[in-house]
Amino acid sequence: MAKRSAGLLLYRQTNGLEIFLVHPGGPFWSKKDDGAWSIPKGEYPDSEDPLAAARREFEEETGCAVDGEFVPLGEIRQAGGKLVAVWAIAGDIEAGQIRSNTFSLEWPPRSGKIQEFPEVDRAAWFTLADAEIKLLPAQLPFLTRLAQKLDVR
């Protein structure tokens, strides 16, 4: 059975469409930028409702809960086989004020030293064009689907 992830694609309409993305924390991602940002998402067990998982993961990664009309953007299968389901929601949060959960990792490798890192080290709002550059390539179909649903381009 393929692993599953669910996430929320937060957007706002100011002087055009803006997309909220998060940057993964930890030493492996610290120097990566273009093509490294993500829709806030995470894995969930088969017993959990995917939308409930998406909402939970968003709150864990940002410290913010969002509510409103959740618009399904469908699923994609990433190269590794994981299925990712995403819902779009209009909203506005302060990107600079996020508070992410953490994970433990032996760092540096084979040092025996366990360190804590934020799952998300920063967040930002991007124009649709900039989000297409920043976002992990496997997640790009969700931007296309959102633009189609909002009739933007």
C-alpha positions in Angstrom: 0.0 0.0 0.0 1.4 3.4 -1.0 2.1 6.0 1.7 -0.3 8.9 1.7 0.1 12.6 2.5 -2.5 15.3 2.7 -2.1 19.1 2.7 -3.7 22.5 2.4 -2.8 25.0 -0.3 -3.5 28.4 1.3 -4.0 31.3 -1.1 -5.1 34.9 -1.0 -6.1 37.5 -3.6 -4.4 40.8 -3.0 -2.9 42.5 -6.0 -3.2 39.1 -7.7 -3.1 35.6 -6.6 -0.6 34.8 -3.8 0.3 31.3 -2.6 1.5 30.3 0.9 4.4 27.8 0.9 6.7 26.4 3.6 10.4 25.6 3.5 11.5 22.2 5.0 13.7 22.5 8.1 16.7 20.5 8.9 20.3 20.4 7.6 19.5 18.6 4.3 17.3 21.6 3.0 19.1 24.5 4.6 20.9 25.7 1.5 18.1 24.7 -1.0 15.6 27.3 -2.3 14.2 27.1 -5.8 12.4 23.8 -6.2 12.6 23.0 -2.5 9.5 24.7 -1.0 6.3 22.7 -0.3 2.6 22.9 0.3 2.2 22.3 4.1 1.4 18.5 4.2 2.2 15.3 5.9 1.6 11.6 6.1 -1.5 10.1 7.6 -2.7 6.6 8.4 -5.5 4.8 6.5 -7.7 5.2 9.5 -7.6 9.1 9.4 -9.8 11.2 7.1 -7.6 12.9 4.5 -9.0 16.4 5.0 -8.7 16.1 8.8 -5.1 15.0 8.3 -4.4 18.0 6.0 -5.8 20.4 8.5 -3.8 18.7 11.3 -0.6 18.8 9.3 -1.1 22.5 8.4 -1.5 23.4 12.1 1.5 21.3 13.1 3.8 22.8 10.5 2.7 26.4 10.9 1.1 26.7 14.4 -2.0 28.2 12.7 -5.4 26.6 12.2 -7.4 27.6 9.1 -11.1 27.2 8.5 -13.4 27.9 5.6 -14.4 26.3 2.3 -11.9 23.5 1.4 -11.8 23.0 -2.3 -10.4 19.6 -3.4 -7.5 19.8 -5.9 -7.3 16.0 -6.2 -4.3 13.7 -5.8 -0.9 13.2 -7.4 1.5 10.3 -7.3 5.0 11.4 -6.5 8.0 9.7 -8.1 8.6 7.6 -5.0 5.0 6.3 -5.2 3.5 8.4 -2.4 -0.1 9.7 -3.0 -0.6 13.3 -2.1 -4.0 14.9 -1.7 -4.5 18.6 -1.4 -7.3 21.0 -0.7 -7.2 24.8 -1.5 -8.5 27.3 1.0 -8.6 31.1 0.9 -7.1 32.7 3.9 -4.4 34.9 5.3 -1.8 34.2 8.0 1.4 36.0 8.9 4.2 34.0 7.3 6.9 35.3 9.6 5.0 34.2 12.7 4.8 30.4 12.0 5.7 28.0 14.8 6.5 24.5 13.5 6.7 21.2 15.3 10.2 19.6 15.5 11.9 16.3 14.7 15.1 14.6 16.0 18.0 13.7 13.9 21.6 12.6 14.5 23.6 15.5 13.2 26.3 15.5 12.1 26.0 12.0 10.7 27.6 9.3 12.8 28.4 11.8 15.5 26.1 10.3 18.1 24.7 13.8 18.7 20.9 14.1 18.4 19.6 17.5 17.5 16.1 19.0 17.2 15.1 20.7 14.0 11.9 22.4 13.0 9.9 20.5 10.4 9.4 23.9 8.7 12.0 26.6 9.1 10.2 29.4 7.3 7.1 30.3 5.3 6.3 32.9 2.7 3.7 34.2 0.3 4.6 34.0 -3.4 3.0 35.2 -6.6 1.8 32.3 -8.7 4.8 32.7 -11.1 7.3 32.8 -8.2 5.5 29.8 -6.5 6.0 27.8 -9.7 9.8 28.3 -9.3 10.0 27.7 -5.5 7.7 24.7 -5.3 8.9 21.1 -5.4 8.3 20.0 -9.1 6.1 17.1 -8.1 3.6 19.4 -6.5 3.3 21.8 -9.5 0.1 20.2 -10.7 -1.7 21.6 -7.6 -0.8 25.2 -8.7 -2.2 24.5 -12.1 -5.4 23.1 -10.7 -5.9 26.0 -8.3 -5.3 28.5 -11.2 -7.9 26.7 -13.3 -10.5 26.6 -10.4 -10.0 30.3 -9.8 -9.8 31.1 -13.5 -6.5 32.9 -13.1 -3.7 33.2 -15.7 
